[in-house]
Amino acid sequence: MISTALLGPVVALVAWSIVILFVLGFIRFGAIKRAGIKVDPSRGGRGQDLEGVLDPKANWPAHNYAHLMEQPTLFYAIVLTLAIMGFDHHFNVLLAWAYVAIRIVHSIVQLTVNDLRIRFPLFVLSTLCLAALTLHAGIALLHG
């Protein structure tokens, strides 16, 4: 069994994603009820169908959840790769936790004020953490 400090950030980001999923459901179902929208289960439907129908703030959690399903998949892959390689150097652990912390702050900003002037720099910072982790994995493979 692989036991490494790199797995903590993976578990934390998955847990955060689940929290956001519950926030999404709570806010969206409340907004649907307040808007008086009748859900017809026989028609199916997608969350995107609610864009322009609900208050935009009610869709922010869905946007954030989608973001947590996008780039973080690369984070999971590279961190698990580093863990399997046994390259759990302290700096990689710090980068992984920094990535998670920045993504959580990004989520909080997107759920509250949703200001792109704040969100974009956070996205760039998290991407730099991801790039550094990937570079370290590449270096470890070359020097393996």
Contacts in CASP RR format, 6 or more apart in sequence:
PFRMAT RR
TARGET T0000
AUTHOR 0000-0000-0000
METHOD contacts of the structure
MODEL  1
MISTALLGPVVALVAWSIVILFVLGFIRFGAIKRAGIKVDPSRGGRGQDL
EGVLDPKANWPAHNYAHLMEQPTLFYAIVLTLAIMGFDHHFNVLLAWAYV
AIRIVHSIVQLTVNDLRIRFPLFVLSTLCLAALTLHAGIALLHG
2 83 0 8 1.000
2 84 0 8 1.000
2 86 0 8 1.000
4 83 0 8 1.000
4 86 0 8 1.000
4 88 0 8 1.000
5 88 0 8 1.000
5 93 0 8 1.000
6 79 0 8 1.000
6 80 0 8 1.000
6 82 0 8 1.000
6 83 0 8 1.000
6 88 0 8 1.000
6 92 0 8 1.000
6 93 0 8 1.000
6 96 0 8 1.000
7 79 0 8 1.000
7 83 0 8 1.000
8 96 0 8 1.000
9 79 0 8 1.000
9 93 0 8 1.000
9 96 0 8 1.000
9 97 0 8 1.000
9 99 0 8 1.000
9 100 0 8 1.000
10 75 0 8 1.000
10 76 0 8 1.000
10 79 0 8 1.000
10 80 0 8 1.000
10 96 0 8 1.000
12 97 0 8 1.000
12 100 0 8 1.000
13 68 0 8 1.000
13 72 0 8 1.000
13 75 0 8 1.000
13 76 0 8 1.000
13 99 0 8 1.000
13 100 0 8 1.000
13 103 0 8 1.000
16 68 0 8 1.000
16 100 0 8 1.000
16 103 0 8 1.000
16 104 0 8 1.000
16 107 0 8 1.000
17 65 0 8 1.000
17 68 0 8 1.000
17 69 0 8 1.000
17 72 0 8 1.000
20 61 0 8 1.000
20 64 0 8 1.000
20 65 0 8 1.000
20 68 0 8 1.000
20 107 0 8 1.000
20 111 0 8 1.000
21 65 0 8 1.000
23 61 0 8 1.000
23 111 0 8 1.000
24 61 0 8 1.000
24 62 0 8 1.000
24 64 0 8 1.000
24 65 0 8 1.000
25 61 0 8 1.000
27 58 0 8 1.000
27 61 0 8 1.000
28 47 0 8 1.000
28 50 0 8 1.000
28 54 0 8 1.000
28 58 0 8 1.000
28 59 0 8 1.000
28 61 0 8 1.000
28 62 0 8 1.000
30 58 0 8 1.000
31 50 0 8 1.000
31 54 0 8 1.000
31 55 0 8 1.000
31 58 0 8 1.000
32 39 0 8 1.000
32 50 0 8 1.000
32 54 0 8 1.000
35 53 0 8 1.000
35 54 0 8 1.000
35 55 0 8 1.000
37 53 0 8 1.000
37 54 0 8 1.000
47 62 0 8 1.000
50 58 0 8 1.000
50 59 0 8 1.000
50 62 0 8 1.000
51 59 0 8 1.000
52 59 0 8 1.000
57 114 0 8 1.000
60 110 0 8 1.000
60 111 0 8 1.000
60 114 0 8 1.000
61 111 0 8 1.000
63 110 0 8 1.000
64 106 0 8 1.000
64 107 0 8 1.000
64 110 0 8 1.000
64 111 0 8 1.000
67 106 0 8 1.000
67 107 0 8 1.000
67 110 0 8 1.000
68 103 0 8 1.000
68 107 0 8 1.000
71 126 0 8 1.000
71 127 0 8 1.000
71 130 0 8 1.000
72 103 0 8 1.000
74 130 0 8 1.000
74 134 0 8 1.000
75 96 0 8 1.000
75 99 0 8 1.000
75 130 0 8 1.000
75 133 0 8 1.000
78 130 0 8 1.000
78 133 0 8 1.000
78 134 0 8 1.000
78 137 0 8 1.000
79 96 0 8 1.000
79 133 0 8 1.000
81 137 0 8 1.000
82 88 0 8 1.000
82 92 0 8 1.000
82 133 0 8 1.000
82 136 0 8 1.000
82 137 0 8 1.000
82 140 0 8 1.000
85 137 0 8 1.000
85 140 0 8 1.000
85 141 0 8 1.000
87 136 0 8 1.000
87 137 0 8 1.000
87 140 0 8 1.000
89 136 0 8 1.000
91 136 0 8 1.000
92 133 0 8 1.000
92 136 0 8 1.000
95 129 0 8 1.000
95 132 0 8 1.000
95 133 0 8 1.000
95 136 0 8 1.000
96 129 0 8 1.000
96 133 0 8 1.000
98 125 0 8 1.000
98 129 0 8 1.000
99 126 0 8 1.000
99 129 0 8 1.000
99 130 0 8 1.000
99 133 0 8 1.000
102 122 0 8 1.000
102 125 0 8 1.000
102 126 0 8 1.000
102 129 0 8 1.000
103 126 0 8 1.000
105 122 0 8 1.000
106 119 0 8 1.000
106 122 0 8 1.000
106 123 0 8 1.000
106 126 0 8 1.000
109 115 0 8 1.000
109 118 0 8 1.000
109 119 0 8 1.000
109 122 0 8 1.000
110 119 0 8 1.000
END
